[in-house]
Amino acid sequence: MSLFKARDWWSTVLGEKEEFDQGCLCVADVVNSGQDKIIVGSYMGYLRIFNPHPTKPGDGVQAGDLLLEVQLREPILQVEVGKFVSGTEVLHLAVLHCRKLCVYAVSGTLGNVEHGNQYQIKLMYEHNLQRTACNMTYGPFGGIKGRDLICIQSMDGMLMLFEQESYAFGRFLPGFLLPGPLTYSSRTDSFITVSSCRQVESYKYQVLAFATDADERQENRNRKETEQQKLSSGKRLVVDWVLNIGEQALDICIVSFNQAVSSVFVLGERNFFCLKDNGQIRFMKKLDCSPSCFLPYCSVTEGTINTLVGNHNNMLHVYQDVTLKWATQLPHVPVSVKVANLQGLRGVIVTLSDSGHLQCSYLGTDPSLFQAPRIESREINYEELDAEMKQLQKIIREATKTQDILPECERQKDLIVVAEVSPELDAESQAIDSEVKAEAVPSVTVKITIQSRVTAQKPKLAVCVQAPLAVTCDQFVFDNLEPDASETVVLSVFLKGNCPPSELEGNVVVSYSTPTELNPEGILKVAQCKFRLPLRLICFPAQPSKTANHKLTIDTNKPSISLLTIFPDFADQSEDDQSNVLGFQFLTGSKITLLVSKTSQRYRIQSDQLEDLWLITNELTLRLEEHFKKQNCKDFMCTFSGSIPLQEYFELIDRHFELRLNAEKFRELLSERAVQFRAIERRLLTRFKDKTPAPLQHLDTLLEGTFREVIALADAAEENQVNVFQAFTKLKSATHLVVMLISLWQKLSTDQVAILEATFLPLGQDTQELGWEETVDAAISYLLRTCLSKNSKEQALTLTSELCIPKDTSRLKKHITLLCDRLAKGGRLSLSTETTTQQTVVMPDP
């Protein structure tokens, strides 16, 4: 039993399989007896009037509660009560149908028998509508006293105003697409609605009255000569004020504090707004649940307004301005809510659901019948509590030491992904649409196996490799996997772009969901694994070269190993000279030579391009580590004692940055030529539409020339985009090489290498909006002001929060040089604040 459940005072269910909506409920003294009555209309055409008088709270409907039930021939869209008949101020009932507006008088006759009084309705007048109606509002339009006028909004955006028995005029709303809620503010004499542009719009009644008539505008559309004269006879319909709320509105209500102040309440899909008369926001409240209806009314506290808000969770919330004062549970989802005074009981809440559940309730609480059982007293074991406290403190300390953002993986994984790369290249290449200009582009097969330990719903597999590498199929979708079930897919990887890749690693990601008792749809989870591609996929053995522009020497602490042992897949066993020297050639044409010293423990890698050294150097270190690991040698180490090739690295940075600037220039030129092309098109269209043809004055020639310039610029921009991609791939390869050389030079730990890689390689893709240069410069600047700072003054400097393309690369190159200098003088990379504070004291001055 809920403590805040709505107290049922009277309830009933209307009809069978009938439908109701927001405008189908009205509470008013329609019989003019001094007491409120409940009027309900349905889409099936039934009109019912209730006067509830239960003998005790919670009673069902009695025979005398239903005053009137009549079936009209058309669906009832909305019911309202007001002074709709001329010559009298008695309240009458207005019923809106799709194509008709009817006004009835409800009267009662005293009964002479035990059945009680009898009530009937009498049609006073009706208006047949030329357009399909959506909703209506009423009020003393124009400040008239003693009677109410009616305004109906049609489905095509026309406001039709009726002065009781006669039709006044009709006006089309500007920019109309779909109808929205409509209400009338008597204080400002304005109609307020919400358009399809998600804007609250207010139209003055006087502006509507003096604007161009909608019927005249409809009739004169096909008349070309007299159309302008007809339109000039009336004023244009201009909106009084507009407020963009950014969402569709469900309802609008007007609440007045007094004669001088009124507020406009708008219920949106996620918020409700309180506006002033001039459209300014007084306040707004973000709702936690999707609302279904609302009703604002004056509060007992001066200067505040209470609002009843029903939602789709069967709840009714009571707000005082933006403060939630009460929440109560309803047995249904309300589509309309009203407040009534019934049988002397003030403030009865009347709610109606879309299926016809009509309920009168009031706010209250049910006493809780649950009593907590008495807890047996027991002695406290302080030794066990101390041991448990120490264990918890140990867990907290270990958790705070970790720098990882993602949580650790579970020991027992629900789904296991394994990727196996074939040791041999495919006998028949599976390369598709490769841009490489080699005689043959090889491919390698990757076999991926998924094994599920639990029920995995809708598993999806994605294979990612770094461009210019590509796969024959990168996405797979499976049926639901049962426990201990498995799936296997086979694909091929090949070199598609005409440049060597920066990485030979791939990643397999499987997304799936596991159902639970609380969530049958499942909890989304991800499993992944990595695989490494063979070097033979992108290069093949070649004749070694004696000369090269770039050379690197890697030192080791173990005797040198024959290249026949390290690279058996590239060496010819019949040639003895290959034990000390080996040649590689990429599919794109570049050559790399690897030499090993017979006397010293050194390996030399040389090539004409700096970026080509990366893949061979990385492969050499990995194979050396694997070789000595098989021999149970744990102290193997590679070092680098030469100078970091920063100048050659800076040349690649300048080349990439220059292409980015060219892309920006091409974009600006394309924008200018496109503007010029559209301007010429407009002038040509004007000439062609003119009744008296005029000479083109070479506009066609200018249009053709501009079109050719646009095509040429687009081709040049596309070619430059390809060059930017290739330059970025080369820059990533060179960056990987520089990071490796710095780590070998300073003997950095695994965590420090990870920080360095995150600093220099933050982006997987390079774009004009966020490029490599500005991102890396910001990351290096952060390191120079934290863990690599010389003193506290550098730590106090603030970094700019906006990343934009720089004017040149001088600042970036200066920061990279300064980073190497700080590392050479004892600086250490760390993201911990404690380590940073200690290093600022130890760091020597340059």
BELLIN-V618139 format. One record per pair of residues at least 24 apart in sequence whose ideal C-beta (glycine too) atoms are under 10 Angstrom apart, sorted by the first residue. I is the first residue (numbers start at 0). GAP is how many residues later the second one is. If there is no record, write none. Layout:
i = (I:I)
gap = (GAP:GAP)
This chain:
i = (0:0:0:0:0:0:1:1:1:1:1:1:2:2:2:2:2:2:2:3:3:3:3:3:3:3:3:3:3:4:4:4:4:4:4:4:4:4:5:5:5:5:5:5:5:5:5:5:5:5:5:5:5:6:6:6:6:6:6:6:6:6:6:7:7:7:7:7:7:7:7:7:7:7:8:8:8:8:8:8:8:8:8:8:8:8:8:8:8:8:8:9:9:9:9:9:9:9:9:9:9:9:9:9:9:9:9:9:9:9:9:10:10:10:10:10:10:10:10:10:10:10:10:10:10:11:11:11:11:11:11:11:11:11:11:11:11:11:11:11:12:12:12:12:12:12:12:12:12:13:13:13:13:13:13:13:13:13:13:13:13:13:13:13:14:14:14:14:14:14:14:14:14:15:15:15:16:16:16:17:17:17:17:17:17:17:17:18:18:18:18:18:18:18:19:19:19:19:19:19:19:19:19:19:19:19:20:20:20:20:20:20:20:20:20:21:21:21:21:21:21:21:21:21:21:21:21:21:21:22:22:22:22:22:22:22:22:22:22:22:22:22:23:23:23:23:23:23:23:23:23:23:24:24:24:24:24:24:24:24:24:24:24:24:25:25:25:25:25:25:25:25:25:25:26:26:26:26:26:26:26:26:26:26:26:27:27:27:27:27:27:27:27:28:28:28:29:29:29:29:29:29:29:29:29:29:29:29:29:29:30:30:30:30:30:30:30:30:30:30:31:31:31:31:31:31:31:31:31:32:33:34:34:34:34:34:35:35:35:35:35:35:35:35:35:36:36:36:36:36:36:36:36:37:37:37:37:37:37:37:37:37:37:38:38:38:38:38:38:38:38:38:39:39:39:39:39:39:39:39:40:40:40:40:40:40:40:40:40:40:41:41:41:41:41:41:42:42:42:42:42:43:43:43:43:43:44:44:44:44:44:44:44:44:44:45:45:45:45:45:45:46:46:46:46:46:46:46:46:46:46:47:47:47:48:48:48:48:48:49:49:49:49:50:50:50:50:51:51:51:51:51:51:51:51:52:52:52:53:53:53:56:56:56:56:56:57:60:62:62:63:63:63:65:66:66:66:66:66:66:66:67:67:67:67:67:67:68:69:69:69:69:71:71:71:71:71:72:72:73:73:73:73:75:76:76:76:76:76:76:76:77:77:77:77:77:77:78:78:79:79:79:79:79:80:80:80:81:81:81:81:81:81:81:82:82:82:82:82:82:82:82:83:83:83:83:83:83:83:83:83:83:84:84:84:84:84:84:85:85:85:85:85:85:85:85:86:86:86:86:87:87:88:88:88:88:90:91:91:91:91:91:91:92:92:93:93:93:93:93:93:93:94:94:94:95:95:95:95:95:95:95:96:96:96:96:96:97:97:97:97:97:97:98:98:98:98:98:98:98:99:99:99:99:99:100:100:100:100:100:100:100:100:100:100:100:100:101:101:102:102:102:102:102:123:123:124:124:124:124:125:126:126:126:126:126:126:126:127:128:128:128:128:128:129:129:129:129:129:129:129:130:130:130:130:130:130:130:131:131:132:132:132:133:133:133:133:133:133:134:134:134:134:134:134:135:135:135:135:136:136:136:136:136:136:136:136:136:136:137:137:137:138:138:138:138:138:138:138:138:139:139:139:139:140:140:140:140:140:140:140:140:140:140:141:141:141:141:141:141:142:142:142:142:147:148:148:149:150:150:150:150:150:150:151:152:152:152:152:152:152:153:153:154:156:156:156:156:157:157:157:158:158:158:158:158:158:159:160:160:160:160:167:167:168:168:168:168:168:168:168:168:169:169:169:169:169:169:169:170:170:170:170:170:170:170:170:170:170:170:170:171:171:171:171:171:171:171:172:172:172:172:172:172:173:173:173:173:173:173:173:174:174:174:177:179:179:179:179:179:179:180:180:180:180:180:180:180:180:181:182:182:182:182:182:182:182:183:183:184:184:184:184:184:184:184:185:185:185:185:186:186:186:186:186:186:186:186:187:187:187:187:187:187:187:189:189:189:189:189:190:191:191:191:191:191:191:191:191:191:191:192:192:193:193:193:193:193:193:193:193:193:193:193:194:194:194:194:195:196:196:197:197:197:197:197:197:197:197:197:198:198:198:198:198:198:198:198:198:199:199:199:199:199:199:199:199:199:199:199:199:199:199:200:200:200:200:200:200:201:201:201:201:201:201:201:201:201:201:202:202:202:202:202:203:203:203:203:203:206:206:206:206:206:206:207:208:209:209:209:210:210:210:210:211:211:238:239:239:239:240:240:240:240:240:240:241:242:242:242:242:242:242:242:244:244:244:244:244:244:244:245:245:246:246:248:249:249:249:249:249:249:250:250:250:250:250:250:250:251:252:252:252:252:252:253:254:254:254:254:254:254:254:254:255:255:256:256:256:256:256:256:257:257:260:262:262:262:263:264:264:264:264:264:264:265:266:266:266:266:266:266:266:266:266:271:271:271:271:271:273:273:273:273:281:282:282:283:284:284:284:284:284:284:284:285:286:286:286:287:287:287:287:288:288:288:288:289:290:290:290:291:291:291:291:291:291:291:291:291:292:292:292:292:292:292:292:292:293:293:293:293:294:294:294:294:294:294:294:294:296:296:296:298:305:307:307:307:307:307:307:308:308:309:309:309:309:309:309:309:313:315:315:315:315:317:317:324:325:325:326:327:327:327:327:327:329:329:329:330:330:330:331:331:331:331:332:333:400:402:402:402:402:402:402:408:408:409:411:412:412:412:412:412:412:413:413:413:413:413:413:413:413:413:413:414:414:414:414:414:414:414:414:414:414:414:414:414:414:414:415:415:415:415:415:415:415:415:415:416:416:416:416:416:416:416:416:416:416:416:416:416:416:417:417:417:417:417:417:417:417:417:417:418:418:418:418:418:418:418:418:418:418:418:418:418:418:419:419:419:419:419:419:419:419:420:420:420:420:420:420:420:420:420:420:421:421:421:421:421:422:422:422:423:423:423:424:424:424:424:424:424:425:425:425:425:427:428:428:429:429:429:429:429:429:430:430:430:430:430:430:430:431:431:431:431:431:431:432:432:432:433:433:433:433:433:433:433:433:434:434:434:434:434:434:434:434:435:435:435:435:435:435:435:435:435:435:435:435:436:436:436:436:437:437:437:437:437:437:437:437:438:439:439:440:440:440:440:440:440:441:441:441:441:441:441:441:441:441:441:441:442:442:442:442:442:442:442:442:442:443:443:443:443:443:443:443:443:444:444:444:444:444:445:445:445:445:445:445:445:445:445:445:445:446:446:446:446:446:447:447:447:447:447:447:447:447:447:447:447:448:448:448:448:448:449:449:449:449:449:449:449:449:449:449:449:449:450:450:450:450:450:450:451:451:451:451:451:451:451:451:451:451:451:451:451:452:452:452:452:452:453:453:453:453:453:453:453:453:454:454:454:454:454:454:454:454:454:454:455:455:455:455:455:455:455:455:455:455:455:455:455:455:455:456:456:456:456:456:456:456:456:456:456:457:457:457:457:457:457:458:458:458:458:458:458:458:459:459:459:459:460:460:460:460:460:460:460:460:460:461:461:461:461:461:461:462:462:462:462:462:462:462:462:463:463:463:463:463:463:463:463:464:464:464:464:464:464:464:464:464:464:464:465:465:465:465:465:465:465:465:465:465:465:466:466:466:466:466:466:466:466:466:466:467:467:467:467:467:467:467:467:467:467:467:467:467:467:468:468:468:468:468:468:468:468:468:468:468:468:468:468:468:469:469:469:469:470:470:475:477:477:479:479:479:479:480:492:492:492:492:493:493:493:493:494:494:494:494:494:494:494:496:496:496:496:496:497:497:497:497:497:498:498:498:498:498:498:498:498:498:498:498:498:498:499:499:499:499:499:499:499:499:499:499:499:499:499:499:499:499:499:500:500:500:500:500:500:500:500:501:501:501:501:501:501:501:501:501:501:501:501:501:501:502:502:502:502:502:502:502:502:502:502:503:503:503:503:503:503:503:503:503:503:503:504:504:504:504:505:505:505:505:506:531:531:533:533:534:534:534:534:534:534:534:534:534:534:535:535:535:536:537:537:537:537:537:538:538:538:538:538:538:538:538:538:538:538:538:538:538:539:539:539:539:539:539:540:540:540:540:540:540:540:540:540:540:541:541:541:541:541:541:541:541:541:541:542:542:542:542:543:543:543:543:543:543:543:543:543:543:543:543:543:544:544:544:544:544:544:544:544:544:545:545:545:545:546:546:546:547:547:547:547:547:547:547:547:547:547:547:548:548:548:548:548:548:549:549:549:549:549:549:549:549:549:549:549:549:549:550:550:550:550:550:550:550:550:550:551:551:551:551:551:551:551:551:551:551:551:551:551:551:551:551:552:552:552:552:552:552:552:552:552:552:552:553:553:553:553:553:553:553:553:553:553:553:553:553:553:553:553:553:554:554:554:554:554:554:554:554:554:554:554:554:555:555:555:555:555:555:555:555:555:555:555:556:556:556:556:556:556:556:556:557:557:557:557:557:557:557:557:557:557:558:558:559:559:559:559:559:559:559:559:559:560:560:560:560:560:560:560:561:561:562:562:562:562:562:562:564:564:565:565:565:565:565:565:565:565:565:566:566:566:566:566:567:569:569:581:583:583:583:583:585:585:585:587:587:591:591:593:593:595:600:600:601:602:604:608:608:608:608:608:609:609:609:609:609:609:609:609:609:609:609:610:610:610:610:610:610:610:610:610:610:610:610:610:611:611:611:611:612:612:612:612:612:612:613:613:613:613:613:613:613:613:613:613:613:614:614:614:616:616:616:616:616:617:617:617:617:620:620:636:636:637:637:637:637:638:638:638:638:638:639:639:639:639:639:639:639:639:640:640:641:641:641:642:642:642:643:643:643:643:643:643:643:643:643:643:644:644:644:644:645:645:645:645:645:646:647:647:648:648:648:648:648:648:648:648:649:649:649:649:649:649:649:650:651:651:651:651:651:651:651:651:651:652:652:652:652:652:652:652:652:652:652:652:653:653:653:653:654:654:654:654:654:654:655:655:655:655:655:655:655:655:655:655:655:655:655:655:655:656:656:656:656:656:656:656:656:656:656:657:657:657:657:658:658:658:658:658:658:658:658:658:658:659:659:659:659:659:659:659:659:659:659:659:660:660:660:661:661:661:661:661:661:662:662:662:662:662:662:662:662:663:663:664:664:664:664:665:665:665:665:665:665:665:665:666:666:666:668:668:668:668:668:668:669:669:669:669:669:669:670:671:671:671:672:672:672:672:672:672:672:672:672:673:673:673:673:675:675:675:675:675:675:676:676:676:676:676:676:677:678:679:679:679:679:680:680:720:723:723:723:723:724:724:726:726:727:727:727:727:727:728:730:730:730:730:730:731:731:731:731:731:731:733:734:734:734:734:734:735:735:737:737:741:741:741:741:741:742:744:744:744:745:745:745:745:745:745:745:747:747:747:748:748:748:750:750:750:750:751:751:751:751:751:752:753:753:754:754:754:754:754:754:754:755:755:755:755:757:757:758:758:758:758:759:759:767:768:768:768:769:769:769:770:770:770:770:771:772:772:772:772:772:772:772:772:773:773:773:773:773:773:773:773:774:775:775:775:776:776:776:776:776:776:776:776:776:777:777:777:777:778:779:779:779:779:779:779:779:780:780:780:780:780:781:782:782:782:782:782:782:782:782:782:782:783:783:783:783:783:784:785:785:785:785:785:785:785:785:785:785:786:786:786:786:786:786:786:786:786:786:786:786:786:786:786:787:787:787:787:787:787:787:787:787:787:787:787:787:787:787:788:788:788:788:788:788:789:789:789:789:789:789:789:789:789:790:790:790:790:791:791:791:793:793:794:794:794:817:820:821)
gap = (328:365:366:367:368:369:325:326:327:363:364:366:325:326:361:362:363:364:365:311:312:322:323:324:325:359:360:361:362:323:324:325:326:356:358:359:360:361:308:309:310:322:323:324:325:343:345:353:354:355:356:357:358:50:51:321:342:354:355:356:357:358:359:46:49:50:51:52:322:323:351:352:353:354:43:45:47:48:49:50:333:334:336:339:340:341:350:351:352:353:355:28:40:42:43:44:47:48:49:50:51:52:55:332:333:338:340:348:349:350:351:41:43:47:48:49:50:320:321:340:346:347:348:349:350:26:28:36:38:40:48:49:50:53:54:344:345:346:347:348:47:48:319:340:342:343:344:345:346:26:28:30:32:34:36:47:52:55:338:339:341:342:343:344:25:27:29:31:33:54:56:340:341:28:339:340:27:338:339:24:25:26:27:28:336:337:338:24:25:56:316:335:336:337:24:26:56:315:316:332:333:334:335:336:337:338:55:56:57:114:272:314:315:331:333:55:56:113:159:228:229:270:271:312:313:314:315:330:332:53:54:55:56:57:73:111:112:113:158:228:312:313:51:52:53:54:55:311:312:328:330:332:53:54:268:309:310:311:312:313:325:326:327:333:52:53:54:55:67:68:69:310:312:324:54:309:310:311:312:313:314:315:321:323:333:51:52:53:54:63:65:310:312:52:62:312:37:38:49:50:51:52:61:62:63:74:75:76:89:91:36:37:60:62:74:75:76:77:86:88:49:57:58:59:60:73:74:75:76:75:307:305:306:307:308:309:45:302:303:304:305:306:307:312:314:30:31:44:56:69:82:303:305:27:29:300:302:304:310:312:314:320:322:28:29:40:41:42:54:56:67:299:29:36:39:296:310:312:316:318:31:34:35:36:37:38:52:54:55:56:29:30:33:34:310:314:31:32:33:34:311:27:28:31:32:312:25:26:27:28:29:30:31:50:52:24:25:26:29:30:310:24:25:29:32:46:48:55:57:59:74:31:308:310:30:44:57:70:72:292:300:308:310:66:68:291:292:288:290:291:293:296:298:306:308:289:290:291:288:289:306:288:303:304:305:307:303:297:52:53:51:52:53:53:39:41:49:50:51:52:53:38:40:50:51:52:53:50:34:49:50:51:25:28:30:32:49:24:27:24:25:26:28:26:24:55:56:57:58:59:75:55:56:57:58:59:74:25:57:56:57:58:68:70:25:57:67:56:57:58:65:66:67:68:55:57:62:63:64:65:66:81:40:41:54:63:64:65:66:78:80:81:39:40:62:63:79:80:38:39:60:61:77:78:79:80:59:60:77:78:58:59:56:57:58:59:57:29:30:32:33:56:72:28:31:30:42:44:54:56:58:68:26:28:31:33:37:38:39:40:54:56:29:31:32:35:36:31:33:34:35:36:57:28:29:30:31:32:33:34:26:27:28:29:33:24:25:26:27:28:32:35:49:51:59:61:66:24:25:24:47:59:61:62:40:41:37:39:40:41:39:25:33:35:37:38:39:40:39:25:29:31:33:38:24:28:30:37:40:85:88:24:25:26:27:29:39:83:24:47:25:27:46:24:44:45:46:47:48:44:45:46:47:48:58:24:26:46:48:44:45:46:47:48:54:55:56:115:117:24:45:46:44:45:46:47:50:52:66:115:44:46:49:65:27:43:45:48:49:50:64:65:67:68:26:47:63:64:66:67:43:46:62:63:36:35:56:34:31:32:33:40:54:57:30:26:27:28:29:38:40:25:60:24:36:38:39:57:56:57:60:32:34:44:49:55:78:54:30:44:47:48:40:41:39:40:41:42:44:45:46:47:38:43:44:45:46:47:48:32:36:37:38:40:41:42:43:44:46:63:66:39:40:41:42:45:46:65:28:30:35:41:64:66:27:29:37:62:63:64:65:24:26:64:70:68:69:70:71:72:86:67:68:69:70:71:72:85:86:70:68:69:70:71:81:82:83:68:70:67:69:71:77:78:79:92:68:70:73:76:67:69:71:72:73:74:75:90:52:53:66:74:76:89:90:50:51:64:74:87:49:48:49:60:61:62:72:74:83:85:87:56:59:49:51:53:54:55:56:57:58:72:73:74:44:47:53:54:52:45:47:45:46:47:48:49:50:51:70:71:40:42:43:44:45:46:47:50:80:41:42:43:44:45:49:52:64:66:68:73:75:79:81:38:39:40:41:42:78:37:38:39:40:41:62:73:75:76:77:34:35:36:37:38:33:34:35:36:37:28:29:30:31:32:33:29:26:24:25:27:24:25:26:27:24:25:40:37:38:39:34:35:36:37:38:39:37:30:32:33:35:36:37:38:24:26:27:28:30:36:39:24:25:24:26:24:40:41:42:43:44:85:40:41:42:43:44:45:85:42:41:42:43:44:54:42:40:41:42:43:44:50:51:52:42:49:41:42:45:46:47:48:40:44:42:33:35:42:32:29:30:31:32:40:42:28:24:25:26:27:28:29:40:42:43:24:35:37:47:50:31:33:47:48:39:38:39:38:24:32:34:36:37:38:39:36:24:30:32:25:27:29:36:24:25:26:28:43:24:26:43:24:41:42:43:44:45:59:61:62:40:41:42:43:44:45:58:59:25:40:42:43:39:41:42:43:44:54:55:56:41:42:50:26:33:26:29:30:31:41:43:25:28:24:25:26:27:39:41:43:39:33:35:45:47:31:45:38:37:39:36:33:34:35:36:37:27:29:31:26:28:30:24:25:26:27:24:25:431:348:351:352:427:428:429:118:119:115:41:38:39:40:41:112:114:38:39:40:41:42:69:98:100:111:113:35:36:37:38:39:41:44:66:95:96:97:99:110:111:112:33:34:35:36:37:70:94:111:113:31:32:33:34:42:44:91:92:93:109:110:111:112:113:29:30:31:32:33:68:70:90:111:113:27:28:29:30:44:72:87:88:89:109:110:111:112:113:25:26:27:28:29:68:70:111:24:25:26:72:85:110:111:112:113:116:24:25:68:70:112:111:113:146:110:112:145:67:69:109:111:112:144:66:67:68:111:64:63:65:41:42:61:62:63:64:39:41:61:62:63:64:65:38:39:40:60:62:64:37:61:63:34:36:60:61:62:63:64:153:33:60:61:62:63:64:153:287:32:58:59:60:61:62:63:102:150:151:152:153:61:150:151:152:57:60:102:147:148:149:150:151:148:100:147:53:54:55:96:97:146:50:51:52:53:92:94:95:96:97:98:145:27:28:29:48:49:50:51:52:94:47:48:49:50:89:90:92:93:27:45:46:47:48:25:26:43:44:45:46:47:60:62:85:87:41:42:43:44:84:28:39:40:41:42:43:58:60:62:81:83:37:38:39:40:80:26:28:31:35:36:37:38:39:58:60:62:77:30:33:34:35:36:37:26:28:29:30:31:32:33:34:35:58:60:62:75:28:30:31:32:61:27:28:29:30:58:60:61:71:25:26:27:28:30:57:58:59:60:67:24:25:26:27:29:31:54:55:56:57:58:59:66:69:71:24:55:56:57:58:63:64:65:66:67:53:54:55:63:64:66:28:51:52:53:54:66:68:49:50:51:52:26:28:30:47:48:49:50:51:66:45:46:47:48:49:66:26:28:30:43:44:45:46:68:41:42:43:44:45:64:66:300:28:29:31:36:38:39:40:41:42:66:68:35:36:37:38:39:40:41:67:263:266:298:29:30:32:34:35:258:261:262:297:298:26:27:28:29:30:31:32:33:34:70:120:257:258:261:24:25:26:27:28:31:32:33:34:35:36:37:64:68:69:24:25:26:27:25:35:34:32:34:32:33:35:42:31:38:40:41:44:39:43:44:93:38:42:43:44:91:92:93:91:225:228:229:232:89:90:91:224:228:87:88:89:91:112:223:226:227:228:229:230:231:234:38:39:86:87:88:89:90:92:109:111:112:114:115:226:229:230:233:32:36:37:85:114:228:231:232:109:112:113:226:227:228:229:230:231:232:233:234:235:259:29:30:111:112:115:226:229:230:233:258:27:28:29:30:31:33:34:111:114:115:118:25:26:27:28:24:25:26:27:24:87:90:35:85:32:34:35:49:80:81:83:84:87:88:33:34:48:50:46:48:49:50:77:31:44:45:46:47:48:49:51:52:53:73:76:77:80:30:43:44:45:46:47:26:28:29:30:31:37:41:42:43:44:28:40:41:42:43:44:48:49:50:51:40:42:48:50:33:34:36:37:38:39:40:47:48:49:50:51:62:36:38:40:46:47:48:61:62:63:35:47:49:60:46:59:61:43:44:45:56:57:58:59:60:61:64:65:57:58:59:60:61:99:42:55:56:57:58:59:60:61:62:63:95:98:187:42:44:53:54:55:56:62:91:94:51:52:53:54:55:58:61:62:64:65:88:90:93:185:188:189:42:44:47:49:50:51:52:53:87:88:89:47:48:49:50:51:63:66:67:70:84:85:86:87:88:186:187:190:42:45:46:47:48:82:83:84:85:86:87:189:44:45:46:47:65:68:72:80:81:82:83:44:71:76:78:79:80:81:82:43:66:69:70:73:75:77:78:79:80:41:42:36:37:38:39:40:41:42:43:64:35:40:42:62:63:66:67:34:36:31:32:33:40:57:60:58:62:28:30:37:53:54:57:58:60:61:27:49:52:53:56:55:24:49:34:28:31:32:35:26:29:30:24:138:24:25:25:26:24:37:38:39:35:132:39:43:121:124:125:35:37:38:39:41:42:120:123:124:127:128:37:38:41:116:118:119:120:121:122:123:124:125:126:118:121:122:125:32:120:121:124:127:128:116:118:119:120:121:122:123:124:125:126:127:118:121:122:119:120:123:124:127:115:118:119:122:119:123:107:110:102:105:106:109:104:105:106:107:108:100:101:102:103:104:105:106:107:103:104:99:102:103:98:102:177:93:94:97:98:101:172:173:176:179:180:89:92:93:96:92:167:170:171:174:166:86:90:82:85:86:88:89:92:164:167:84:159:160:162:163:166:167:83:75:76:78:79:80:81:82:83:86:74:78:81:82:119:120:123:156:159:160:163:154:155:156:159:68:69:71:72:75:76:67:68:70:71:72:73:74:75:76:78:110:115:116:117:153:70:74:114:115:116:148:149:151:152:155:65:66:69:151:61:62:63:64:65:66:67:68:69:107:60:64:67:68:106:107:108:111:112:113:145:144:146:147:54:55:58:59:61:62:54:57:58:60:61:104:105:108:104:141:48:51:52:55:47:48:50:51:52:53:54:55:46:50:101:40:41:43:44:47:48:39:40:43:44:46:47:42:37:38:41:33:34:35:36:37:38:39:40:41:32:36:39:40:26:27:29:30:33:34:25:26:29:30:32:33:28:27:24:25:26:27:25:26:47:42:43:44:47:40:41:39:45:35:37:38:43:44:37:29:30:35:41:42:28:29:31:32:34:40:26:24:25:26:37:41:24:25:78:82:77:78:81:82:87:80:75:78:79:74:77:78:80:81:82:83:75:80:81:79:80:81:78:79:80:81:35:71:76:77:78:76:75:77:24:28:32:73:74:75:76:27:63:67:73:71:73:24:57:60:70:56:59:37:34:35:36:33:34:35:32:33:34:35:40:30:32:33:35:36:38:39:40:26:28:29:30:31:32:37:38:28:36:39:40:26:29:32:34:35:36:37:38:39:24:25:34:37:36:31:32:34:35:36:38:39:30:31:34:37:38:49:32:35:36:39:40:44:46:47:48:53:31:34:35:38:43:51:43:44:45:46:47:49:50:51:53:54:35:40:41:42:43:44:45:46:48:49:50:51:52:53:56:30:31:33:34:35:37:38:39:40:41:42:48:51:52:55:33:38:47:50:51:54:32:35:37:49:50:53:54:55:56:49:50:52:54:45:48:49:46:49:41:42:45:28:25:24)
